[in-house]
């Protein structure tokens, strides 16, 4: 299960790049109950989404030329310089070289060989998000690419990830876990072939998609629509997983909602 006991390769940060951070903060505040707290004038508009005073994600303005609004999943790296070299060696791209973020940690941004963007965070004073797998917080991450096995090979070389195959109607889903610990207990995400899985036709672009834990998927979908977002996949039950929906915020950033099956 995705948690805050971060290991090499586990998701440890999540942020949203938006063309209108004020509007984005209002949307996610209405839909997921998040408060937005600025990181201060020196942070260039960057700040934190919080629940009960604890950080669940972050928000900032778009910084790359031509970038569109999107959620960025970050993975824990104990040596971000080595990770950057590993990305290059594996055929990926370093979009932003490793940089020290005011002593809080080191950040770098990458694109994998199939075009999915991701980032890494090497903890300093900030280890990562403070809440995960709780109501209205990140609970799962999912990669959609044309070639899942090639993607797993790339990321496993970087982070030592393990995977287990799970058969689903018409597809094979690969569940990801970190290199250390019980494989099921340290699972944090999965890989689906582009165009398959929960996102269906909505996953026609290679990308990482964050899933947020909600207690009522249908009510949250209504809140998405009522606040200017769009539903990309209506709420549906997935056997042995839970109830799922895909959505996008008013600026087009894609995310998913999950009410986990209580038996899992």
C-alpha positions as CSV (number, residue, x, y, z in Angstrom):
1,X,0.0,0.0,0.0
2,X,1.2,3.5,-0.8
3,X,2.3,5.2,2.4
4,X,4.8,7.8,3.8
5,X,7.5,5.3,4.8
6,X,9.4,6.2,1.6
7,X,11.7,3.7,0.0
8,X,13.7,4.0,-3.2
9,X,11.3,4.3,-6.1
10,X,8.2,4.9,-4.0
11,X,5.9,7.9,-4.8
12,X,6.9,10.5,-2.3
13,X,5.6,13.8,-3.9
14,X,2.9,14.9,-6.2
15,X,2.2,18.3,-7.7
16,X,0.0,20.0,-10.2
17,X,1.2,22.5,-12.8
18,X,-1.6,24.8,-13.7
19,X,-2.0,28.0,-15.9
20,X,-4.3,29.4,-13.1
21,X,-3.3,28.4,-9.6
22,X,-6.1,30.4,-8.0
23,X,-8.7,28.6,-10.0
24,X,-7.0,25.2,-9.4
25,X,-6.9,25.7,-5.7
26,X,-10.6,26.6,-5.7
27,X,-11.5,23.5,-7.8
28,X,-9.7,21.0,-5.6
29,X,-10.8,22.7,-2.5
30,X,-14.4,22.2,-3.6
31,X,-13.9,18.6,-4.9
32,X,-11.5,17.1,-2.4
33,X,-11.7,19.5,0.5
34,X,-8.1,20.7,0.2
35,X,-6.7,23.9,1.6
36,X,-4.0,25.7,-0.3
37,X,-1.1,27.2,1.7
38,X,1.5,29.3,-0.1
39,X,5.2,28.4,0.2
40,X,6.0,32.1,0.4
41,X,7.0,34.9,-2.0
42,X,10.4,33.3,-2.8
43,X,8.6,30.1,-4.1
44,X,7.2,31.8,-7.3
45,X,3.6,30.9,-6.6
46,X,4.2,27.4,-5.5
47,X,2.4,26.1,-2.5
48,X,0.8,23.1,-0.7
49,X,-2.5,21.3,-0.8
50,X,-3.3,20.3,2.8
51,X,-5.8,18.3,4.8
52,X,-6.0,19.1,8.5
53,X,-2.7,21.0,8.2
54,X,-0.8,18.0,6.6
55,X,0.4,18.2,3.0
56,X,-1.2,15.8,0.5
57,X,0.1,17.4,-2.7
58,X,1.4,20.7,-4.1
59,X,0.5,23.3,-6.8
60,X,2.4,25.7,-8.9
61,X,2.3,27.6,-12.1
62,X,3.5,26.0,-15.4
63,X,7.2,26.6,-15.8
64,X,8.1,24.7,-19.1
65,X,7.5,26.4,-22.4
66,X,4.6,24.8,-24.2
67,X,3.6,22.8,-21.1
68,X,-0.1,21.9,-20.5
69,X,-1.7,21.4,-17.1
70,X,-0.9,18.0,-15.6
71,X,-0.3,16.1,-12.4
72,X,3.4,15.1,-11.9
73,X,4.2,12.0,-9.8
74,X,7.6,12.1,-8.1
75,X,9.5,9.0,-7.0
76,X,12.0,8.8,-4.1
77,X,15.6,8.8,-5.2
78,X,18.5,8.5,-2.7
79,X,20.9,9.8,-5.3
80,X,19.2,12.0,-7.8
81,X,22.4,12.6,-9.9
82,X,22.7,8.9,-10.4
83,X,19.0,8.6,-11.3
84,X,19.4,11.3,-13.9
85,X,22.3,9.3,-15.5
86,X,20.2,6.2,-15.3
87,X,17.4,7.9,-17.2
88,X,19.8,8.9,-20.0
89,X,21.3,5.4,-20.1
90,X,17.9,3.9,-20.4
91,X,16.8,6.0,-23.3
92,X,14.8,8.6,-21.4
93,X,15.2,12.4,-21.3
94,X,16.2,14.7,-18.5
95,X,13.8,17.7,-18.8
96,X,15.1,19.5,-15.8
97,X,18.6,18.8,-14.3
98,X,18.8,18.0,-10.6
99,X,18.5,21.1,-8.5
100,X,18.6,21.9,-4.8
101,X,15.2,23.3,-3.6
102,X,16.1,25.7,-0.8
103,X,17.5,22.8,1.3
104,X,14.2,21.0,1.3
105,X,15.5,18.3,-1.1
106,X,16.7,17.8,-4.6
107,X,14.3,17.8,-7.6
108,X,14.7,16.6,-11.2
109,X,12.2,16.0,-14.0
110,X,12.3,13.4,-16.6
111,X,10.5,11.8,-19.6
112,X,10.6,8.0,-20.0
113,X,11.4,6.4,-23.4
114,X,7.7,6.1,-24.3
115,X,6.9,9.8,-23.5
116,X,5.4,9.6,-20.0
117,X,6.7,12.5,-17.8
118,X,7.7,11.9,-14.2
119,X,9.9,13.5,-11.5
120,X,12.2,12.4,-8.7
121,X,12.6,13.9,-5.2
122,X,15.7,13.3,-3.1
123,X,14.6,14.1,0.5
124,X,16.3,16.8,2.4
125,X,14.4,18.6,5.2
126,X,11.2,17.5,3.4
127,X,10.8,13.8,3.0
128,X,7.6,14.0,0.9
129,X,3.9,14.2,1.3
130,X,2.6,13.8,4.8
131,X,-0.6,11.8,4.1
132,X,-1.2,8.9,1.7
133,X,-3.9,6.2,1.3
134,X,-6.3,8.2,3.4
135,X,-9.6,9.9,2.4
136,X,-9.0,12.6,-0.2
137,X,-5.3,11.7,-0.5
138,X,-3.1,9.9,-3.1
139,X,-3.8,6.2,-2.9
140,X,-2.4,4.7,-6.2
141,X,-0.4,5.7,-9.3
142,X,-0.8,4.2,-12.7
143,X,1.3,4.3,-15.9
144,X,-0.3,4.1,-19.3
145,X,2.1,3.4,-22.2
146,X,2.2,1.5,-25.5
147,X,4.6,-1.2,-24.2
148,X,4.1,-2.0,-20.5
149,X,7.0,-4.6,-20.4
150,X,9.5,-2.1,-21.8
151,X,8.3,0.5,-19.3
152,X,8.8,-1.9,-16.4
153,X,12.3,-2.8,-17.6
154,X,13.2,0.9,-17.7
155,X,11.8,1.8,-14.3
156,X,13.1,-1.4,-12.7
157,X,16.6,-0.6,-13.8
158,X,16.2,2.8,-12.2
159,X,14.5,1.9,-9.0
160,X,14.6,-1.9,-8.6
161,X,10.8,-2.2,-8.9
162,X,9.1,-5.6,-8.9
163,X,5.9,-6.4,-10.6
164,X,3.2,-9.0,-10.5
165,X,0.7,-9.8,-13.2
166,X,-3.0,-9.6,-12.6
167,X,-5.4,-10.8,-15.2
168,X,-8.4,-8.6,-16.0
169,X,-11.1,-8.9,-18.8
170,X,-9.3,-8.4,-22.1
171,X,-5.9,-7.3,-20.6
172,X,-3.0,-8.1,-18.3
173,X,-2.4,-5.5,-15.5
174,X,1.0,-5.3,-13.9
175,X,1.1,-4.3,-10.2
176,X,4.2,-2.4,-9.2
177,X,6.0,-2.6,-5.8
178,X,9.3,-1.3,-4.4
179,X,12.4,-3.5,-4.2
180,X,12.3,-4.0,-0.5
181,X,9.7,-5.5,1.8
182,X,6.7,-7.7,1.2
183,X,5.7,-7.4,-2.5
184,X,2.0,-6.9,-1.8
185,X,2.4,-4.6,1.1
186,X,4.8,-2.3,-0.8
187,X,2.7,-2.1,-4.0
188,X,2.0,1.5,-5.0
189,X,0.8,1.5,-8.6
190,X,0.3,-0.4,-11.8
191,X,1.0,-0.4,-15.5
192,X,-1.6,-0.7,-18.3
193,X,-1.3,-0.7,-22.0
194,X,-2.3,2.6,-23.5
195,X,-6.0,2.6,-24.3
196,X,-6.7,-0.2,-21.9
197,X,-7.6,-0.4,-18.3
198,X,-9.7,2.0,-16.2
199,X,-8.9,5.0,-18.4
200,X,-9.9,3.3,-21.7
201,X,-9.9,5.8,-24.5
202,X,-8.9,8.5,-22.0
203,X,-5.5,7.0,-21.7
204,X,-4.4,7.5,-25.3
205,X,-1.4,9.7,-24.2
206,X,1.5,8.1,-22.3
207,X,1.3,9.3,-18.7
208,X,1.2,8.7,-15.0
209,X,-2.2,9.2,-13.5
210,X,-2.7,9.8,-9.7
211,X,-5.7,8.1,-8.0
212,X,-7.2,9.9,-5.0
213,X,-9.1,7.9,-2.3
214,X,-12.7,9.1,-1.9
215,X,-15.5,7.6,0.1
216,X,-18.2,8.3,-2.5
217,X,-16.9,8.2,-6.1
218,X,-20.3,9.2,-7.6
219,X,-20.7,12.2,-5.3
220,X,-17.2,13.3,-6.1
221,X,-17.8,13.0,-9.9
222,X,-20.8,15.2,-9.4
223,X,-18.6,17.8,-7.6
224,X,-16.1,17.6,-10.5
225,X,-18.8,18.4,-13.0
226,X,-20.4,21.1,-10.8
227,X,-17.1,22.9,-10.5
228,X,-16.1,23.0,-14.2
229,X,-14.2,19.8,-14.5
230,X,-15.0,16.9,-16.9
231,X,-15.7,13.2,-16.5
232,X,-13.4,11.1,-18.7
233,X,-14.6,7.7,-17.5
234,X,-17.9,7.4,-15.5
235,X,-17.9,5.7,-12.1
236,X,-17.7,2.0,-12.5
237,X,-17.0,-1.0,-10.3
238,X,-13.8,-3.0,-11.0
239,X,-13.8,-6.5,-9.4
240,X,-11.3,-6.9,-6.6
241,X,-10.3,-3.3,-6.9
242,X,-13.2,-0.9,-6.0
243,X,-15.2,1.8,-7.6
244,X,-13.3,4.0,-10.0
245,X,-13.8,7.1,-12.2
246,X,-11.4,9.2,-14.3
247,X,-11.8,13.0,-14.5
248,X,-10.0,16.2,-15.5
249,X,-10.0,19.6,-13.9
250,X,-11.0,22.8,-15.7
251,X,-7.5,23.2,-17.1
252,X,-7.4,19.7,-18.4
253,X,-5.2,17.9,-15.8
254,X,-6.2,14.2,-15.6
255,X,-6.7,12.4,-12.3
256,X,-8.7,9.4,-11.1
257,X,-10.9,8.6,-8.1
258,X,-11.0,5.3,-6.2
259,X,-13.1,3.9,-3.4
260,X,-11.1,0.8,-2.6
261,X,-12.8,-2.5,-2.2
262,X,-12.9,-3.0,1.6
263,X,-11.9,-6.6,1.2
264,X,-8.6,-5.7,-0.4
